[in-house]
Each structure stands twice: as C-alpha cells, then as structure tokens.
Amino acid sequence: MFSVQIRLPVALGAFLMAMLPAVCGAAEVYEKPPDRAVPPVALFSQPFCPGCEAAKDYFHTNDIPYVEFDIVASTQARTTFERLGGRGTPLLLIDGHRVHGFSIPVVEQRLQAAGLLEEN
C-alpha cells in the first residue's frame, strides 16, 4: 500500500478542519469530543472500500474520534475530496494533515503528532 503525507500550513489545516462539516454537508460524527467543536480526524470514504473499513475499525478500536464524509452519498463531500487532491479512498485529514490511503504506521505517526494517540 502506498501512502503520502502532504503538510498544510497550520492555519490552513485548522481552517479546513473547522470548515469541513459546513463545506461537505451532512456527515456522520463518531464520538465527538466535548472540548472540540470538530473532531481532529476526518475520513473521506466510499462504500465497499476495504481501506475505509480498516480505518474505521482502527479508530473505533483505539477510541479516536472522527467525522466521516461519504463521497458517493454527498456531492459536497466529493467536491471537497477532489479539492483536497483526493485520488482514492480513504483520504484522511488528521489535525489538518492529509494522508492518502490507510497505513497504520503513517496514521499512528500523525495521531501521535496531534496528541491523539500515546506512543507505544
């Protein structure tokens, strides 16, 4: 599996994370933390995507709050996905950083950097 990390300027990353629900329309939020208006992890997914299911399972197992945007069900989510440079699913935004595909080491590194996962 191939994964690429692209860094966004911190202000732009924070802005994207704050604006995602408004831009993408309806989304499913899983375990929304009380101290943040928006979960720090966004998952752009589509039905029957094995990587998307693996990401969701990982987030549930590790109690990582996330918001999911189905790019098939929502044209707004699809448009945002394309604007973010999405080439395939899953596309993750972890604390404003894009991660293409699902790779546990890459995701854990991003989650640890965001303070969402303790180092082992």
Beta strands, then each sheet from edge to edge (+ up, - down):
strand 1: 4-6
strand 2: 28-30
strand 3: 41-45
strand 4: 66-70
strand 5: 91-94
strand 6: 97-100
sheet 1: 1+ 6- 5+ 3- 4- 2+
end
